[in-house]
Structures are given as structure tokens and as C-alpha cells.
Amino acid sequence: MTTPITRAAELHNVMSAIHPEEHVFTLPVPPSANNYWRVYNNRIVVTDEAKAYKQEIGLLLRSCIPLEGDVSVNFTVFRPRHKGDLDNYNKVMFDALQGLAYYNDSQIVEIHSYRKDDKENPRVEILISRPEGYE
């Protein structure tokens, strides 16, 4: 027999699945922002490399439920070699996560980023959550 307390617990579990409080992912290293745009026929266009990355992230996170409201992003890029500025990874990665981890990258109000090297296992470890002090 289902009691009101049991039913409330079931609803809480469903609501937590519908409205998650945070996301933790391990993702491939994005292409650098230096490889994000190209000039083609006097127009600035997104490169095939950036499009492929966005598509790959879309497949990896296809069942993810976007967070609503303000979000904090905390990530570490483990580069395949000792090359590239840390901030060059942000744009491509944040754009690729739109509609998947959050609805729009304008929701990002806080960023903590770190860079390390790991030629054996390049990756991005990322935590997206509600920032402290924000509603």
C-alpha cells in the first residue's frame, strides 16, 4: 500500500530526475577557439572541427536534462600536450553544452577553470551546478 510519505518520496525522486541540481561529466577536449571560426567567402563561419565537437557532445549528453537558472561551471582541461591557452577552450565547450547541460551559456555566472597535461588520457572533467548565494 502506498502511503502519503511513500508517494511524496517517489515524487521527490521523479522531480530530482526532471530538475537535477548538478551535472558531472568527463568530455573530450574541445578544439581551441583559434580553430572555432574561419573566413569563407568573406563570411565568418564555424569550422567543421567545431561542428563535429558540438555533434559529439550532443550524442554523449543526449539524455541530459538542462539546468535552469544561474549556473556555476568548474572544469579542468587535461591537455594532450603542453600547448594552448586555457581560455581558448571555453567558447567551443560552453557552446556545445547549450541545450544539454543548461539552456543557454548566458546562465553561466561563475567559472572556475584549471589546466593540466595528460597525453595518455586528454579530457575535460566538468561540474556544472547552482552557484552559492544564487536562487
C-alpha positions as CSV (number, residue, x, y, z in Angstrom):
1,M,0.0,0.0,0.0
2,T,1.3,3.4,-0.9
3,T,1.3,5.9,1.9
4,P,1.4,9.7,1.5
5,I,5.0,9.7,2.7
6,T,6.0,6.9,0.2
7,R,4.2,8.8,-2.5
8,A,6.0,12.1,-1.6
9,A,9.4,10.3,-1.7
10,E,8.5,8.9,-5.1
11,L,7.5,12.3,-6.4
12,H,10.8,13.8,-5.0
13,N,12.8,11.2,-6.9
14,V,11.0,11.9,-10.1
15,M,11.3,15.7,-9.6
16,S,15.1,15.3,-8.9
17,A,15.4,13.4,-12.2
18,I,13.4,16.1,-14.0
19,H,15.2,19.1,-12.3
20,P,18.7,17.9,-11.5
21,E,20.8,20.2,-9.2
22,E,24.2,19.5,-10.9
23,H,25.9,17.7,-13.7
24,V,29.3,16.0,-13.6
25,F,30.8,15.0,-17.0
26,T,34.0,13.7,-18.5
27,L,34.2,15.1,-22.0
28,P,36.7,15.1,-24.9
29,V,39.0,18.1,-25.1
30,P,37.4,20.7,-27.4
31,P,39.2,22.3,-30.3
32,S,40.8,25.6,-29.4
33,A,38.9,28.9,-30.0
34,N,41.6,29.6,-32.6
35,N,40.1,26.8,-34.6
36,Y,36.5,27.8,-34.0
37,W,35.9,30.3,-36.8
38,R,37.2,30.6,-40.3
39,V,36.6,33.2,-43.0
40,Y,34.8,31.6,-46.0
41,N,33.6,33.7,-49.0
42,N,34.1,36.9,-46.9
43,R,31.9,35.5,-44.1
44,I,32.9,34.2,-40.7
45,V,31.7,30.6,-40.2
46,V,32.0,27.9,-37.6
47,T,34.7,25.3,-38.6
48,D,33.9,21.7,-39.4
49,E,36.0,20.8,-36.3
50,A,33.9,22.9,-34.0
51,K,30.7,21.5,-35.6
52,A,31.9,17.9,-35.1
53,Y,32.7,18.6,-31.5
54,K,29.3,20.0,-30.8
55,Q,27.7,17.0,-32.5
56,E,29.8,14.6,-30.4
57,I,28.8,16.3,-27.2
58,G,25.2,16.2,-28.3
59,L,25.4,12.5,-28.7
60,L,27.2,11.9,-25.4
61,L,24.7,14.0,-23.4
62,R,21.6,13.3,-25.4
63,S,19.7,12.2,-22.3
64,C,20.9,15.1,-20.1
65,I,18.3,17.4,-18.6
66,P,19.4,21.1,-18.8
67,L,19.7,23.0,-15.6
68,E,17.5,26.1,-15.2
69,G,18.6,29.4,-13.7
70,D,22.1,30.6,-12.9
71,V,24.9,28.0,-13.1
72,S,28.5,27.7,-12.0
73,V,31.0,25.9,-14.2
74,N,34.0,24.2,-12.6
75,F,36.3,22.4,-15.1
76,T,39.8,21.0,-15.6
77,V,41.2,20.6,-19.1
78,F,43.7,17.7,-19.3
79,R,45.6,18.7,-22.5
80,P,47.2,16.1,-24.8
81,R,50.4,18.2,-24.9
82,H,51.9,21.3,-23.3
83,K,50.3,23.8,-25.7
84,G,47.4,26.1,-25.8
85,D,45.8,28.8,-23.5
86,L,43.2,27.7,-21.0
87,D,40.7,30.3,-22.0
88,N,40.8,29.1,-25.7
89,Y,38.7,26.0,-24.7
90,N,35.8,27.8,-23.1
91,K,33.8,29.1,-26.1
92,V,33.6,25.9,-28.0
93,M,32.9,23.8,-24.9
94,F,30.3,26.2,-23.5
95,D,28.5,26.5,-26.8
96,A,28.5,22.7,-27.2
97,L,26.8,22.3,-23.8
98,Q,24.0,24.7,-24.6
99,G,20.6,22.9,-24.7
100,L,22.2,19.9,-22.9
101,A,23.7,20.8,-19.6
102,Y,22.0,24.2,-19.4
103,Y,19.6,26.1,-21.8
104,N,21.9,28.9,-22.7
105,D,25.5,29.8,-21.8
106,S,24.2,33.2,-20.6
107,Q,23.1,31.3,-17.5
108,I,26.8,30.9,-16.5
109,V,27.5,33.4,-13.7
110,E,30.7,31.8,-12.3
111,I,33.6,30.0,-13.9
112,H,36.5,28.1,-12.3
113,S,38.9,26.7,-14.8
114,Y,42.1,24.7,-14.4
115,R,44.7,23.3,-16.8
116,K,46.8,20.1,-16.6
117,D,48.5,17.9,-19.1
118,D,47.8,14.2,-19.7
119,K,49.0,12.9,-23.0
120,E,47.7,9.4,-22.2
121,N,44.1,10.5,-21.5
122,P,43.3,14.0,-22.6
123,R,39.8,15.1,-21.4
124,V,37.8,17.7,-19.7
125,E,36.3,17.0,-16.2
126,I,33.5,19.4,-15.6
127,L,31.0,20.1,-12.8
128,I,28.0,22.3,-13.6
129,S,25.9,23.3,-10.5
130,R,24.0,26.0,-8.8
131,P,26.3,28.8,-7.6
132,E,26.3,29.6,-3.8
133,G,24.2,32.5,-3.0
134,Y,22.1,32.5,-6.2
135,E,18.5,31.4,-6.5
